[in-house]
Structure formats: C-alpha cells, structure tokens
Amino acid sequence: MKHPAVGFSAKIVAMLVVLAPATSEAARAWLLPSQTMLARSGGWVTVDAAMADDLFSFNQGAMPIDSLSVTGPDGQPVTAQNPAKGKTRSSFDLELRQAGTYRIAVADSAVMARWEENGKPKRWRGAPADMATGIPANAAKLDVEQTQRRVETFVTVGAPTEVKANAGSGIELKPVQHPNDLYAQETAKLRFLVDGKPAADLEVEIIAGGTRYRDAPGEMIFKTNQDGEISVTWPAAGLYWLEASLQDEKATVPGVKKRRASYSATFEVLTQ
Amino acid sequence: MFTTRIALAGALAAMAALGNTAHAADLSLSVEIPQLPVAEYHRPYVAVWIEGADQTIAAHLALWYQVRGDHTKWLPDLRQWWRRGGRDLKVPVDGLTGATRPVGQHLLKFDAAQAPLSALKPGQYTVVVEAVREVGGREAVRIPFEWPIKAAARQSAKGSTELGAVALTLNP
C-alpha cells in the first residue's frame, strides 16, 4: 500500500518533470501516428505528441511541437495542419499524397544553466542564442550544458523509401531495416549516428507499448556495435518506443562544454 | 454480336473436338469463400499470388477488392500480399484485379505458356491465397508446388476462418 504522502509527492515530481523536458528525469517523449502504413493513394494521418511514461497513454503532459519538422519522400518539408496543444497531448494532421516515407521529428537544441545567486539555486533553460540575456555574466557556481533532443516517427505511403540521416549533430537513426517494414519474430538492424558518425557502445532501450496492461516494464536493452548497429528481434506485433541517450563534452554551442543528447522514436511492428 | 457468339461457339466446339491430347499445360486453383454466421457481413478482399523461395511475389494471379469508389485504401490490410509486393502494384490491372466475390467456389485457370506463368523460372514455389474481411479477420492459405509441371497433381488445403477449401490442380 502506498502512503498518501508518498503518492502526493510523486505527483509533484511528475508535474515538475513535465515542466522541464529534456532532462535525464524527463517523462518519455513520444509521437504517436494514427497509422504508419498507407495505400498508394495516400491520405491523412493524425499524430499525437505527448510526454508520459505510460506507453502510449496521454496521462502526464503534452509535448510542445514548436520544433516539429516533417520531411517528405522528396526531402521537402510537409506542412502540419490543424496543430493544437491540449492538456495531455499536442496533435496535428498530415496530408500525405506522395508515395514513399515521411520522417516526422521534433528536434531541438537548448541550453540548461544552473547557478547560485545570494546562496539560492537559480536555473534557466532556453535557446543557445538567448544565453547572454538568460544567464548573468557573473553567475556563481555556474553549470551549463547543452541538450540535443530528437523525437521521431515514420509513416510510409505505398512502398518504403530510404530514410536519410542528415542533421549531422546529436543522435540520429540511420535504419538498415526500414522503420515501416518491421515484422513480429523477425530481426531488424538499426544503426545510430552521433554527430553524423556511427555511434559505438551506445545503450538503446526498447519498450513495447501497452505498459498499463502488464506488471513488468519489459524493457529490452541493447548496445551498439562498432558500426553503431543493434539487431532487434521483435517479440510481437504492436507499437514500440525506443530511446538512446548520451552525455559527453562535445557541445556545439560556443562557451558550453557539457552535452546531453537523446533520441527517441515510435515504431509499429506488423503481424506476419 | 450474334456472329461473334457463333464464332466463339464454333471455336469452343473445335477445342472440345481436339479432346485431351492437344491442351496446353495449365495451373488451376479453386478458392472457396465460406458462408459465415455473422451479423455484419462484407465480401472479403482476396489476393492470390505465387511466392518464390525468397518469399517475394513471382506472379500476381488475382486481386479482388471493392473496385467501385475509392476503396484501395484498405488494400494494405492484405498484409502479407502488401508487404511481399502488393505495395508496388498500381491498381487496377487488366486480367488481374476485379470486384469482390460472393460466398462459394471460384475457379481460376492459367495457361502455362502465357503470362504470368510463362515468366516463371524452374524451381519451388508456393501459391498463397490471402483473404481479409471488413469487421472480420484475415487468413492466408499456402500450397507449395514445383515448376515446371511434370505430372498431373492435385493438392488441397483448408482455411479455418476466412477461407474454405483451396485446391491447386496442375496439368502437364
């Protein structure tokens, strides 16, 4: 049995976590497409964006979609329609008329700073360009780090086409097996890049959706090989959430050393 | 119209007169769509194809879907067919695609010397029949065979939910 006070403080923690995304304690960030595979004639898909540990239940907070970008099969941007931000999720519609694979991504780079002012802890989070105004020049015990976050999902009209990794910064997925061509009981190779190069020894966690309906968290942990690859045998059809993160001293923002990069993606694994 | 019918009847009579000695090798397939005790029934979408050893589609044989109106959006529900090559096919296709079929036995017959069978290389193949029904289930039935046809053979398989008896007949 849970003590009432424990339940209450846990709720407060959950709220704080939602307010401060991209920290190591942040709730899981995910994009949930209404479908991942469309007939050749194309059509509409709706995507929900949320931050919640229960996969894929909207029970914590909405994920902002200010830094959303959708790339079509021809590499051109696709405009999200009917964007809306609710209490527990953001959402938008995409009209997909061109055959091939679309990459849907919420990706951003931010700076997090902590310091002391008159003995009290202060913190700031914002765009790298606003650092000078956000952080006092004489801040005591200043600790700054860059956060690079990328949250993705993929949708295909007709036959899948190549997914390109072209950000060149932070963690990216360069799939060997196409993310819209995954099947239960089959093994898929996925490759990860850090700053555009294959990322060796990167820990990758994969969790099946429907966490609410089972007792065990059921996470699968992988480590990338020298080519930045993992091989995943999907235990069953369904939705899966994948995450990889790292901490290093390769920040790309001038005057910042520490970096925390994360990548997460939602995949649909199909039945045989 | 009238003369065409006469000509056709004549040709059929001539073919029948030749008897069994002159016919070309062929592959025929009988597919049963079962009667189902359900409140809401829709005729299934059905795909029939020949699968090679690498599971890719070696030949499309038939595709039945709701052709009136734009209902191709449900074709990916024929999941195996879609993944193995249906997604590369632009429909409709003459001689391949057609309307959904009612409950009963449906016979398909293909001449070994003509497309699509004429393009098959010698080897092991599987005939796959996949059916999916709106508010219903999905089922695929497979029958393996060897190409080219060396001896007369008949093999059958039975679906348990969306398909009834499926029989493959090979005539050398």
Interface residues (C-beta under 8 A of the other chain):
Chain A: M37 L38 A39 R40 S41 G43 G158 A159 D181 Y183 L270 T271 Q272
Chain B: D70 T72 K73 W74 L75 P76 R79 Q80 W82 R83 R87 D88 K90 V91
